[in-house]
Every structure is written in structure tokens, then in C-alpha cells.
Amino acid sequence: MQIASKLPRVGTTIFTVMSQLAMQHKAVNLGQGFPDFDGPPALREALARHMAEGRNQYAPMTGVPRLREQIAFKTERCYGRRTDPETEVTVTSGATEALFAAIAAVVRGGDEVIVLDPCYDSYEPAIELQGGRAVHVPLVLPDFHVDWDRVAAAVTPRTRMILVNSPHNPSGAALGAGDLAALAAIAERHDLVVLSDEVYEHIIYDGRAHQSVLRHPGLAARAFTVSSFGKTYHCTGWKVGYCVAPPALSAEFRKVHQYLTFSTFTPAQWAFADVLEHDPRHWLELPAFYQAKRDQFRALLAGTPFKLLPVAGAYFQVVDYSAISGLDDLSFCQWLTRDHGVAAIPVSAFYEAPPAMKLIRFCFAKTDATLHAAAQRLQGLK
């Protein structure tokens, strides 16, 4: 049977490829971006309790009301924006589902969506499945900042959406207040929808405040803002996220969500509601928790030939390996995994058209033992 693929350029993700190679060579896996430690005991205990109490059937399509109320409280506390949990907050089966639902809700055949390269690999397939086209605007090296003049120049009559991600995967860069103002000016001038991927919102360093689009009234009125409990609470396998959007956008978002997953893991929703209501310390302390890991990992790599790029947020360290090898970044990652026992991700995998660079990404959301084991192997590089 001959099938014309709707995604002919899509294969197995680089994350799966490198994780499989890491397993094959018994390498320390600093490639795929998930913690190798568990979330808070109170959260896991709450999950078990709610399962035992019988909260195991379908949750409401929009999410457990108590959890949506707590999300609204946290949103106001963090960003000063009051949201209506009934009409503006939707719980989803992970942030990737929320991103897909937001794109599917508003992007039609022939529409264009501006994305900033390097970008997460789920964005473009979701756009293409709606018949849209991703327009790639590269971030400016070496600090991965946004050239807003170039973004403005990429807008055409077909542009429907701008997709931003901060703190940024893979680079760890973070948008500032000036970036929000520039984004708002473009979005308002051309009446564009904004999709803001903010899954690392609580993983931000050096005293910075996360610049959510929800802080900016003009952006909040036209934006889908996507967050992740999995990233915040070290439980990516639970696949629970949420989307905050104004009522008109949320209504369209929910039309897609109800036929995509309908409802999300019920006992986890109750557990997240418990910890948000009774113990906000976790997300308040998360910047310091991960900053300690960032600083430790950077110190461990200080004696290696890698050049470390700055990290403002998220839990990734991008390094320049040009002092070590002339290989392209994929070949270098394969060599590093096979011959030195540490897996990383080539940054070119996040680009449509990679520039000339020699950059790879390590994930430092790992135990101290994992980071030390990886560093011991990396310190042998010449």
C-alpha cells in the first residue's frame, strides 16, 4: 500500500537516536532533557492518595476545577495577571499537546508561522499538519538573542502566528522586557497570534524575573501561554501541562483539545492542586536548585577544552567544541558517545538551515553523581 506521507521530512527524533546510542555504549546520557531524579515526596504521596481514593476516571475536559483555580492563583502571583480559571485555563496532556492544540486552533492552510531557530523539533511538524508553513528566523549567535528587525521583515500578509520560547531550549537564553515590547509591537501592528512556550518559566538564574508574555497586557490579550508541570516538578513522564489564553482563544483551543486527548491524567491533576495550594516552596526555590546544578556543571567543565556559552535559564549548557575537533556536530556527538561515554545533542538538529558553528547541548538536570561521572570522562578530552 502506497501512502503519501504528510510529514515526509520527519524521522526518528535526535533525542531518541542519541539516547539509543547512549544505551548501546553505556554512556552517561546528558542528551535527552529530563531529570534522573524524582519529584517532591509530597507530590508523589498525593498522587498515591488520590489514586487510592478513587480519582481514576476521566477528568473534566478543561481540567479539574481545583487545579485550574490554583493555576490562576499562581499566574497572578507570578505575573500580576488575573485569569479566569473557567474560561482562560486549560489543563493538557503535556506541553507538547498544548503547543499542538494552539497551532491547530488558529493556523489554516496557507498560513505562515514565524519560529526562531534553533527551536524545539515539535513546532514545525505541528504547523505543517495544519497546512501551514514555518518561517524560520535565526537567533543571533553567540548569545542567541532575537533580531526583531529581522522578525518584522519576515512578516507577510500570510503570517498568522509568532512562536517564541523563553527560557530557551536549547540555548538557555531568556527574553527581557525589551523583547516583550518589540514582540508586542509586531504582533499588534499585524494582528498576529502569539504562542509562547514557557515550560522552563521557573528555571531562571542570577536574580532574573521570567518575562512571561502574561506580564504584558497587549501580548496577554492575543497569546497562548504554555507551561509544564513535568519540567517544574521533575516528573516529565506524567505529561501534565496547561495553557493560559484569553477566552476567545481558549474556546478555540478547547475545541481541538477535546478531540485530541479530551482529558489528562486525573490523579496527577489532584496531586498538583494539592502541592500548589499547600506548598508553593517548590517552584519558588527551583531557580536556586537548578542554578546550583548549573554552576556545579560549569565548574566541572572548566578544565576541559570546551568553551561554555552563558546560561540564563532552562537546564541546558551549550558548549563550543571547536578546540577539540573539526567534525560536524552530529558526528562529534556520536564520537563523544561512542569513544568517551557521554551523550549530548547536536545544536544543528534544532535548525532548518544550521549556520557554521560547532555547538552541542548538555542537559544538567541530573544528580550530582551523574554530573561528576560525565565530567570525569569529559575532563580526559584534549
C-alpha positions in Angstrom: 0.0 0.0 0.0 1.4 3.4 -1.0 0.9 6.2 1.4 1.9 9.8 0.7 3.4 11.0 4.0 2.1 14.2 5.5 5.4 14.7 7.1 7.9 13.4 4.5 10.9 15.1 6.2 10.3 13.7 9.7 12.1 10.7 11.0 13.2 9.5 14.4 14.0 12.4 16.7 17.6 13.2 17.5 16.7 12.7 21.2 15.7 9.1 20.6 18.7 8.5 18.3 21.2 9.8 20.9 19.5 8.1 23.8 19.7 4.7 22.0 23.3 5.3 21.2 24.0 6.1 24.8 22.4 2.9 25.9 24.3 0.9 23.3 27.7 2.3 24.6 26.7 2.5 28.3 27.4 6.3 28.1 26.3 8.9 30.6 23.2 10.4 29.0 23.3 14.2 29.1 21.4 14.4 25.8 17.7 14.0 26.4 16.3 16.7 28.5 14.8 15.1 31.6 15.9 14.8 35.2 17.3 11.5 36.5 15.8 12.2 39.9 12.2 12.1 41.3 9.9 14.9 42.1 9.0 16.1 45.6 7.8 13.3 48.0 4.7 15.3 48.9 3.7 15.2 45.2 4.2 11.5 44.8 2.4 10.8 48.1 -0.5 13.0 46.9 -0.7 11.1 43.7 -0.9 7.7 45.5 -3.5 9.1 47.9 -5.8 10.4 45.1 -5.5 7.1 43.3 -6.4 5.2 46.4 -9.4 7.5 47.0 -10.8 6.6 43.6 -10.0 9.6 41.4 -9.1 7.5 38.4 -11.7 8.2 35.8 -12.0 11.0 33.2 -11.3 14.4 34.5 -13.3 17.3 33.1 -12.2 18.2 29.6 -10.8 21.6 30.6 -9.1 20.2 33.8 -10.0 19.6 37.4 -11.6 22.8 38.6 -9.5 23.0 41.8 -6.3 22.7 39.7 -7.4 25.4 37.3 -8.1 27.7 40.3 -4.6 27.1 41.7 -3.0 27.7 38.3 -4.9 31.0 38.1 -3.7 32.0 41.6 -0.1 31.1 40.7 -0.3 33.1 37.4 -1.5 36.2 39.3 1.2 35.8 41.9 4.0 35.3 39.4 3.0 37.8 36.6 0.4 40.1 38.1 -2.3 39.0 35.7 -5.7 37.8 37.0 -7.1 35.0 34.9 -10.5 33.3 34.9 -10.0 29.6 35.6 -13.3 28.8 33.9 -12.6 30.5 30.6 -8.8 31.0 30.4 -7.1 28.0 31.9 -7.0 24.5 30.2 -5.1 21.5 31.6 -3.4 19.4 28.9 -1.5 16.1 28.4 1.9 17.8 28.5 3.1 21.0 27.0 3.6 19.4 23.6 -0.1 18.7 23.4 -0.8 22.3 24.3 1.5 23.6 21.6 -0.1 21.3 19.0 -3.7 22.3 20.1 -2.8 26.0 20.0 -1.4 25.7 16.5 -4.3 23.6 15.2 -6.8 26.0 16.7 -5.7 29.0 14.6 -3.4 28.0 11.8 -5.1 27.2 8.5 -3.9 26.0 5.1 -1.5 28.6 3.6 -0.9 30.4 6.8 2.7 31.2 8.0 4.1 30.9 11.5 7.3 32.6 12.4 9.6 30.4 14.5 13.0 31.4 15.9 15.9 29.0 15.2 17.2 27.0 16.9 13.8 25.7 18.0 12.2 22.7 19.6 11.5 20.0 17.0 7.7 19.6 17.5 6.9 23.1 16.3 7.3 22.7 12.5 5.5 19.3 12.2 2.5 20.7 14.1 2.4 23.7 11.7 2.8 21.5 8.6 0.0 19.2 9.7 -2.4 22.2 9.6 -1.3 23.0 6.1 0.8 26.0 7.3 4.4 26.9 6.7 7.1 27.6 9.3 9.1 30.7 8.5 12.5 30.3 10.3 14.2 33.4 11.6 17.6 32.6 13.2 18.6 33.9 16.6 21.9 35.8 16.7 25.0 34.0 17.8 26.8 33.7 20.1 24.2 34.7 22.8 21.1 33.6 20.8 19.3 37.0 21.1 16.4 37.9 18.8 16.9 40.3 15.9 13.4 41.9 16.0 14.0 43.9 12.8 14.6 40.6 11.0 11.4 39.1 12.6 9.4 42.2 11.4 10.8 41.8 7.9 9.7 38.1 7.9 6.0 39.1 8.4 3.9 38.8 5.2 0.1 39.0 4.6 0.0 35.2 5.2 1.6 35.4 8.7 -0.8 34.2 11.3 1.4 33.5 14.4 4.7 34.1 16.0 6.1 31.3 18.2 8.6 32.2 21.0 10.3 30.1 23.7 11.8 31.5 26.9 13.8 30.4 28.7 15.0 28.9 25.5 15.7 25.3 24.5 18.5 24.6 23.5 20.5 27.7 24.3 19.3 28.7 27.8 18.8 32.3 26.6 15.9 34.3 28.1 13.8 37.2 26.8 13.9 40.5 28.5 11.3 43.2 29.0 12.5 45.0 25.8 11.9 41.8 23.9 8.3 41.7 25.0 7.8 45.3 23.9 9.3 44.5 20.5 7.2 41.4 20.1 4.0 43.2 21.1 4.7 46.0 18.6 5.0 43.5 15.8 2.0 41.3 16.9 -0.3 44.3 17.4 0.7 46.0 14.1 -0.1 42.9 12.1 -2.8 41.4 14.3 -0.9 38.2 14.9 -1.5 35.5 17.5 1.5 34.7 19.8 2.3 31.3 21.0 4.7 31.4 24.0 6.4 28.2 25.1 7.3 28.9 28.7 7.9 25.4 30.0 11.1 26.5 31.8 9.4 29.5 33.4 10.6 28.7 36.9 14.2 27.7 35.9 15.8 31.1 35.5 19.0 32.3 37.1 21.1 35.2 38.6 18.1 37.0 40.1 16.3 37.5 36.8 12.5 37.6 36.7 10.9 35.4 34.0 9.5 37.7 31.3 6.2 35.9 30.6 4.0 37.3 27.9 1.4 37.3 30.6 3.2 40.3 32.1 2.4 42.4 29.0 -1.3 43.3 28.7 -1.1 43.7 24.9 0.5 40.3 24.5 -1.6 38.5 27.0 -4.7 39.6 25.1 -3.5 37.7 22.0 -1.4 34.9 23.3 -1.5 31.2 24.1 0.9 30.7 27.1 2.1 27.1 27.6 3.6 25.8 30.8 4.7 22.4 32.1 4.2 20.7 35.5 6.6 18.0 34.3 9.5 20.4 34.0 8.7 22.3 37.2 8.2 19.2 39.4 10.8 16.8 37.8 8.1 14.4 36.5 8.2 14.7 32.7 6.7 11.2 32.4 3.4 12.3 33.9 2.8 14.5 30.9 0.8 17.3 32.5 0.9 20.9 31.3 -1.5 23.7 30.8 -2.4 26.6 28.6 -3.5 30.1 29.7 -5.2 32.2 27.0 -7.9 34.8 26.7 -11.5 33.4 26.4 -11.8 33.6 22.6 -8.5 31.8 22.1 -9.2 29.3 24.9 -12.6 28.4 23.3 -10.9 27.5 20.0 -8.1 25.8 21.8 -10.6 23.6 23.7 -12.3 22.6 20.5 -9.1 20.9 19.5 -8.1 19.6 22.9 -11.4 17.8 23.4 -10.8 15.7 20.3 -7.0 15.3 20.8 -6.8 13.9 24.3 -10.1 15.1 25.9 -8.8 14.8 29.5 -5.5 14.5 31.3 -4.3 12.0 33.9 -6.8 12.6 36.7 -5.0 11.7 40.0 -2.0 13.8 38.9 -4.2 16.8 38.5 -5.5 16.4 42.0 -1.9 16.0 43.3 -0.7 19.1 41.5 -3.6 21.0 43.0 -2.6 19.9 46.5 1.1 21.0 46.2 0.2 24.3 44.5 -2.3 25.1 47.3 -0.3 23.9 50.3 3.3 24.1 49.4 4.5 26.7 46.9 8.0 26.5 48.1 9.0 24.0 45.4 8.6 26.3 42.4 9.8 29.3 44.4 13.0 27.5 45.3 13.5 26.0 41.8 15.8 28.8 40.4 18.3 28.3 43.2 18.1 24.5 43.0 18.9 24.5 39.3 21.4 27.4 39.5 23.5 25.3 41.9 23.5 22.5 39.3 24.4 24.9 36.5 27.2 26.4 38.5 28.5 22.9 39.6 28.4 21.6 36.0 30.2 24.7 34.6 32.9 24.3 37.3 33.3 20.7 36.4 33.8 21.6 32.7 36.2 24.4 33.5 39.2 22.2 33.0 38.1 20.9 29.6 38.7 22.4 26.1 35.0 23.2 25.8 34.0 26.9 25.6 30.9 27.4 27.7 28.2 29.7 26.5 26.2 31.7 29.0 23.1 30.1 30.5 20.3 32.5 31.7 17.6 29.8 32.2 16.4 26.3 31.5 18.6 23.3 32.3 20.9 23.0 29.3 24.5 24.0 28.8 25.6 24.7 25.2 29.3 24.4 24.6 31.6 25.1 21.6 33.9 22.2 20.9 35.9 23.8 18.1 39.1 23.5 20.1 38.7 19.7 20.2 37.5 18.6 16.8 36.7 19.6 13.2 33.9 17.2 13.0 30.3 18.4 12.3 28.2 18.4 15.5 26.3 15.2 14.8 29.5 13.3 14.1 31.1 14.8 17.2 28.2 13.8 19.4 28.4 10.2 18.0 32.1 10.1 18.6 31.8 11.6 22.1 29.2 9.0 23.0 31.0 6.0 21.4 34.6 6.8 22.4 34.2 8.9 25.6 31.0 7.7 27.1 29.0 10.9 27.3 25.9 11.6 25.2 24.9 15.1 24.1 22.7 16.7 21.4 23.9 18.5 18.3 22.5 22.0 18.2 22.1 21.8 14.4 19.2 19.5 15.0 17.2 22.5 16.1 17.7 24.4 12.9 16.2 24.4 9.4 19.5 25.7 8.0 22.2 25.5 10.6 24.9 28.2 10.4 28.6 27.4 10.5 29.1 26.5 14.2 30.4 23.7 16.4 27.9 23.7 19.2 26.4 20.8 21.3 23.9 20.8 24.2 24.3 19.0 27.5 21.5 18.6 30.0 22.5 19.3 33.6 19.1 18.2 35.2 21.0 15.3 36.7 22.1 14.0 40.1 25.5 15.1 41.4 26.7 11.6 40.8 25.7 11.7 37.1 27.3 15.1 36.6 30.5 14.0 38.2 30.6 10.8 36.2 30.1 12.7 33.0 32.7 15.3 33.9 35.3 12.7 34.8 35.0 11.4 31.2 34.9 14.8 29.6 38.0 16.0 31.5 40.0 13.5 29.6 39.4 15.3 26.3 42.3 17.0 24.7 
